[in-house]
Amino acid sequence: MSPDQDTIAAIATPIGQAGIGIIRVSGPLSLEIAGKIFRPKNPTPVFISHHLYLGHLLEPSSGNAIDEILLSFMRGPHTYTQEDVLEINSHSGYALLSKILEILLREGARLATPGEFTLRAFLNGRIDLTQAEAVIDIINSRSERGLYLASQQVQGAFKEEIEGLRQKAINILARAEVAIDFPEEETDRVFREEGTKGIHKDLIRPVEALIEAHESRIWVDGINTVIAGRVNAGKSSLLNRLLNEQRAIVAPIPGTTRDIIESTINIEGIPLRLMDTAGFQRVNDEVERLGINLTRQKLKESDFVLIVIDQSRPLGHDDLDTILQSKGKKALIVINKIDLPSKLGQGTDSETLSLFPSVKISALTGQGLDQLKKAMKDCILEGRLDTTSSHAVPNLRHRHALYNALQFFKDAERRTREETPMEIIALELRSGLDALGEITGETTGEDVLDSIFSQFCLGK
């Protein structure tokens, strides 16, 4: 796959009314287009690379000024894409930005596809695939720590770890191939004596550590938190109270929430993706049944569950259903409506509610909200959540490739001990090396690249 020689253009800032909007151009026609559409305030015979020029953007066909802009021309390879790049800083507004983009397309550029600027940076060798994916993480990061970890990856921290592992795998593979080529010199025996330890120490253990580091993805993606419970327990009121805004509709009518409502909050730096779900109840309506089925699915996928119990009603079958479906999960029982008399019984009710830590609140008045936030933090940090490590943060694609590499390296270690022919051991090592190469893009197919870069917005 080679970089496209077309000149591409796209709006790089969100469309809307703002002080500044940016349009980005990359490709061989960048300088030519700049000469056609820009009239500098102070005439210049040549654009100096990486300088800002004040002037007017023109409609080439009429010569009319469209807007006063700042223009910068950056000559490759010292650019994001390593191609000639043109950036236009204009005022922002849908009509204006669209008009400027239309002019650029008429003058020889084509509309960039999502992520195409970053794709070109990858194809031209400026960044590897882990750095390209980290750009998405920076854009989508849900916490300050997640932003830091993603920025480390953009700077090449994860790339260096994978390249270090690949170099170790290459060194061990080279020794295995020497044993294949020169068996009469006892290189086979030497490899089997030393290779097992080397494979385990230099490949298996570091890969296992990277797989475990996947847990730190929550700093980037947020903790998948489901608010679950029976109908009218106060789930939507709790969501609104935590967000401090009217995000979900609150009504006494059962089944008001049917779709999943999602928002993000930070509790002392810990990002949570809160999902308000349909309440559990017996239903005849097909739409409500679909909503409850979706709730069950989200519960299975969740990292953390807030089980909302209405203390003004006796513990019911739907409350028990919610608690039982949360078993095996990290969960917190939120006993709501403490502003009303409690009808929760003793005995079996107390035993059921003791299955998870609990906290009492009133989502209506806000009473107990601080205690709830502290309990949520304590419950989340009770596990192995690392709040200090600057280790690489593999995403799901990386983790899958690491699992594959780990299996190949473990097979190579086992076969070395079992006196399996060296050709098979070398094949296992080479397959593990290829799996690591998928992470950085050394051995990644075009379909995977298309999938990754389609996640980007236009202009990036």
Secondary structure, 3 states (H helix, E strand, C coil): CCCCCCCEEEECCCCCCEEEEEEEEECCCHHHHHHHHEEECCCCCCCCCCEEEEEEEEECCCCEEEEEEEEEEECCCCCCCCCCEEEEEEEECHHHHHHHHHHHHHCCCEECCCCHHHHHHHHCCCCCHHHHHHHHHHHHCCCHHHHHHHHHHHCCHHHHHHHHHHHHHHHHHHHHHHHHHCHHHCHHHHHHHHHHHHHHHHHHHHHHHHHHHHHHHHHHHCEEEEEEEECCCCHHHHHHHHHCCCCCCCCCCCCCCCCCEEEEEEECCEEEEEEECCCECCCCCHHHHHHHHHHHHHHHHCCEEEEEEECCCCCCHHHHHHHHHCCCCEEEEEEECCCCCCCCCCCHHHHHHCCCCEEECCCCCCCCHHHHHHHHHHHHHCCCCCCCCCCCCCCHHHHHHHHHHHHHHHHHHHHHHCCCCHHHHHHHHHHHHHHHHHHHCCCCCHHHHHHHHCCCCCCC
